[in-house]
Amino acid sequence: MLSNKLQINKKIVIDILLITLLNLFFGFLFSSIDILKLVQDYAINYPSSRLHIIIPLTITLLMSGFFFVLRRWHDSTNLNKLANQRVTNDGLTKLYNRRTMESKIQEEWWRFVRYKQPFCLMLLDIDDFRAINDNFGHRDADRLIVEIADKLVKNVRQTDFCSRWSGTEFLILCPVSEVSAMHLVAERVRTDIYGLLKDGVELSVSIGISEADLDKSLEELIKNVEFAIYKAKKIGGNTVVAY
């Protein structure tokens, strides 16, 4: 599939180059020869040639061809963007998917090791999502997941990276940050999401935070933020725990 896209893009680039070269050629030709006078003299001497019809028709065809090539290039560009989004983003929430987030966390860890700038991971999980599914059905439950993703993006910093980590979990990478500051952000997220749905069903989230430590590995960092979520769930959910 990727190979086909590359071939299509290559053909489009070639088409644009050819049209550009043709325009340059005819532009040079017209500038060096009084082509309009030659055409006018020819049309007067040979009225049966019907150049007054052929020339506008030719120009129209050239313009149509140029527009067609531009349209193909535009459509191909949009197709590539969509394909790339499907590879890197979650289909439901449009946040980064797990694979993309794992790559970004690894990159941030390398920067941390080199420059010693701390960063945090924030893991969010929807509390008692089974009850939401049972009361609202899968379609409305998916809609709530999307709404939570939107609220998450709205409340975190612009420099943070949000992903859908699993079915009901969201992982946020917070570069150049410490637990104390991220705890305030997490509380803002939790408060914005919390609410009562129909039939008294509660919509709440548990959030765990952990800060990178040079004395520990990246794997330990991820385990710590997962353990923070476990502790938040154990004390009843709808809370933020740093570990």
GITAMO-V9358 format. One record per residue. N is the residue number from 1. SS is DSSP state (a for helix, b for strand, c for the rest). PSI is psi in degrees with one decimal (none if undefined). NEAR is the number of other C-alpha atoms within 12 Angstrom. Layout:
BEGIN
n->{N	N}
ss->{SS	SS}
psi->{PSI	PSI}
near->{NEAR	NEAR}
END
This chain:
BEGIN
n->{1	2	3	4	5	6	7	8	9	10	11	12	13	14	15	16	17	18	19	20	21	22	23	24	25	26	27	28	29	30	31	32	33	34	35	36	37	38	39	40	41	42	43	44	45	46	47	48	49	50	51	52	53	54	55	56	57	58	59	60	61	62	63	64	65	66	67	68	69	70	71	72	73	74	75	76	77	78	79	80	81	82	83	84	85	86	87	88	89	90	91	92	93	94	95	96	97	98	99	100	101	102	103	104	105	106	107	108	109	110	111	112	113	114	115	116	117	118	119	120	121	122	123	124	125	126	127	128	129	130	131	132	133	134	135	136	137	138	139	140	141	142	143	144	145	146	147	148	149	150	151	152	153	154	155	156	157	158	159	160	161	162	163	164	165	166	167	168	169	170	171	172	173	174	175	176	177	178	179	180	181	182	183	184	185	186	187	188	189	190	191	192	193	194	195	196	197	198	199	200	201	202	203	204	205	206	207	208	209	210	211	212	213	214	215	216	217	218	219	220	221	222	223	224	225	226	227	228	229	230	231	232	233	234	235	236	237	238	239	240	241	242	243}
ss->{c	a	a	a	a	a	a	a	a	a	a	a	a	a	a	a	a	a	a	a	a	a	a	a	a	a	a	a	a	a	a	a	c	c	a	a	a	a	a	a	a	a	a	a	a	c	a	a	a	c	a	a	a	a	a	a	a	a	a	a	a	a	a	a	a	a	a	a	a	a	a	a	a	a	a	a	a	a	a	a	a	a	a	a	a	a	a	a	b	c	c	c	c	c	c	b	c	a	a	a	a	a	a	a	a	a	a	a	a	a	a	a	a	a	a	c	c	c	c	b	b	b	b	b	b	b	c	c	a	a	a	a	a	a	a	a	a	a	a	a	a	a	a	a	a	a	a	a	a	a	a	a	a	a	a	c	c	c	c	c	b	b	b	b	c	c	c	c	b	b	b	b	b	b	c	c	c	c	a	a	a	a	a	a	a	a	a	a	a	a	a	a	a	c	b	b	c	a	a	a	c	b	b	c	b	b	b	b	b	b	b	c	c	c	c	c	c	a	a	a	a	a	a	a	a	a	a	a	a	a	a	a	a	a	c	c	c	c	c	b	b	b	c}
psi->{-45.0	-39.3	-41.3	-41.9	-40.7	-39.3	-41.8	-44.7	-39.1	-43.0	-40.5	-42.2	-42.3	-42.9	-46.3	-40.7	-43.1	-45.4	-39.0	-44.1	-40.8	-42.3	-40.3	-41.8	-50.5	-32.3	-43.4	-40.8	-45.8	-32.9	-25.4	-17.5	138.4	72.7	-32.2	-37.3	-38.6	-43.2	-41.8	-43.7	-40.5	-40.8	-33.7	-42.2	-30.5	75.4	-22.5	-13.6	-22.3	42.8	-27.4	-16.7	-41.9	-42.5	-50.1	-36.4	-41.2	-44.0	-40.5	-41.8	-41.1	-43.1	-39.1	-41.3	-41.5	-42.9	-40.2	-43.9	-41.8	-39.2	-41.4	-42.4	-42.9	-45.6	-40.4	-39.1	-44.0	-38.0	-42.2	-39.8	-43.1	-42.3	-42.3	-38.1	-37.9	-29.1	-37.5	-18.2	154.3	134.8	-31.7	-52.7	-16.3	5.0	171.7	147.1	178.2	-42.5	-45.3	-41.9	-39.1	-39.5	-42.0	-36.7	-40.6	-42.0	-42.3	-35.4	-42.3	-40.7	-39.6	-45.0	-36.8	-46.2	-7.8	23.2	118.8	154.7	162.7	155.3	137.7	120.9	126.6	134.9	137.3	131.3	136.7	52.8	-23.1	-40.7	-36.7	-44.3	-44.5	-36.0	-26.9	-20.6	164.9	-37.3	-48.6	-32.9	-41.0	-38.3	-38.9	-37.3	-42.2	-41.8	-39.4	-41.3	-41.3	-43.0	-36.1	-49.0	-37.3	-32.3	-22.7	174.3	157.5	-23.0	-5.6	156.0	126.7	141.1	156.7	110.6	-37.9	-163.0	-51.3	9.4	142.2	132.3	132.5	127.0	124.3	90.4	152.4	64.7	160.9	161.1	-41.7	-43.5	-40.2	-25.1	-38.8	-41.0	-44.5	-39.6	-38.0	-41.0	-48.7	-43.9	-39.3	-32.2	-34.7	138.0	164.0	130.3	-173.1	156.2	25.2	9.3	132.3	132.6	110.8	166.0	152.4	140.5	131.2	144.3	141.1	143.6	141.6	143.7	127.3	-22.0	-4.4	162.2	169.9	-38.5	-38.6	-35.7	-45.6	-39.6	-37.5	-42.8	-31.5	-36.8	-33.5	-40.9	-41.5	-42.8	-38.9	-40.2	-38.7	-30.3	10.4	-4.5	-176.1	45.9	168.9	129.9	130.5	136.9	none}
near->{10	13	10	13	21	16	14	23	25	17	18	25	21	17	23	23	17	17	24	18	14	16	19	14	14	15	16	14	14	16	13	11	13	14	16	17	12	15	21	18	15	17	19	15	13	14	14	12	16	17	22	19	14	15	17	13	14	14	16	14	14	18	16	15	18	23	17	18	26	23	17	22	24	18	18	24	20	16	21	22	16	16	17	20	20	20	20	25	25	27	22	26	32	25	36	34	31	28	21	27	30	26	18	26	33	24	18	29	33	21	19	26	20	12	13	18	21	29	38	40	53	54	48	48	43	41	33	22	28	18	21	29	22	15	20	21	15	16	15	18	26	22	18	29	37	27	23	37	38	24	27	40	32	21	26	31	24	14	16	30	37	42	43	39	32	22	23	31	33	41	45	47	46	38	34	24	30	25	29	20	24	35	29	24	32	41	31	25	36	35	23	24	35	26	18	12	18	13	12	12	20	22	34	35	41	43	47	45	45	42	39	39	25	21	13	16	18	27	20	19	32	32	23	28	37	31	25	31	37	27	23	29	25	16	15	18	28	33	35	39	37	34	31}
END
